[in-house]
């Protein structure tokens, strides 16, 4: 995926992590970065911005977690929405179970916190 000029949604309940991701993506040339604090907010933004290129979502959040958001995205009847690329990020063990389930549902990639900035950029570029 070409990161420059893209539209990305960051769904992250941690203020520091959310701001870090926004700044990193803007430095890499992302055209628009939307943010949400949980999966419910993420759903609202996705429905209003069907032309998103990528969702980067934390796994462990209140109200609607990252796995539930991913499942909703992949089951959505809107063919634009259900094809949006999705990277899950998590610090919650067990990593192998989360990785397996996310990939099974349709995550484009899964990253484990802490990760280096370049690891995220590489993951996006490889999509």
N, C-alpha and C positions, 0 to 999 in steps of 0.2 A: 504494500500500500504506500502511496506517496503521501508522506506526512505534511509536506508543505502545501498550504492551501486547503487543508481538510477541515472538517467540522467534527469535533469530538465532545462527548459528554463524559465528565468525570463524576462518578457516584462514590462518595467517600464521606463517612461520618466524622472522621478526625480532621479538625480544622487545619492543623499543620500539614498533614499528608495531602489534603485537598489542595491547599495553596501551593505546596511543593510541585504537585503534578501540573497544576495550571501554569505556573511559571516555566517549568521545563518544556511543556508543549508549546507555549508561546515562543520561547527561545528557538525552538526547532521549526518555527514557521507555520504552526497551525493557524488557520484563518479565524476560526471561532471556537472558543472553549466554553461550554455550558457546564454548570455544576449543580449537583444535588447532594443532599445530606443522607438520603436513604433511597431505597428502591421505589417507594411510592412517588417521591418527587421526581425520580428518574423517569418513571412511566409517563408522568405529565409532560416532561420536556420532550421525550421521544415522540409522543403523540402530536406535539406541536411542531416538531422538526424531523419529519420523515426522511429528510435527505442527509441525516447524520452519516458519517463514514465509520465511526468507531465509538464504542462505549468502553470505558475503563472503569471497572467497578470493584470495590472492596467486597469481600465475602460476608463478613460478620457485621451486620447493621441492624438497628431496630426497625420495626414496622414492616419492612420487606427487605430480606437480605439479598445478596448478590446472586445466589443460586436461584432464588425465586424470580428475580428480575430476568435472569438469563432464560429461564424456562418460559416465562411470559412472552419474552421477545421472540423466541423460536416458535412458539405456538400461535403467534399473532397471525390473523388472517390477512393482514395487509402485507403484500409481497415486498414492499419497500422496507418495512420495519423488520420483518423476520429474517432479512438478509444482512442487517447491520453487523459489522464485525464486532467482536466482544472479547476483551481481555479481562480475566478475573485476577485480582490480586488479594493475597491473604497472608496473615501471620498465624492463622489458627491451625493447629494440628488436628487430626492426622492428615498430613500433606498428601499422601498417596490416595486416600479416599476422596478428598476434595478435588484433586487433579483428575482422577478417573471419572467422577460424577460430572464435573464441569465439561470435560471433553465429550462425554457421552451425550450430554444435553445439547452441545453445540458451541462451546467456547472456542474461539479462535486460538487462544493461548491462555496459559495460567502462569503467573509469577508469584514467587513467595517473598514476603518481606523479611528482612530488609533486602532490597535489591539495588544495584548500581543504576544510575540514570541511564547509562549507555545500554544496559540490559533491556530496559523498556523501549528505548529508541530502536534497538536492533529487532526486538519482538514486533514492533509496529512495522518496520521496514520489510520484515519477512512475511507479512500477511499478504 
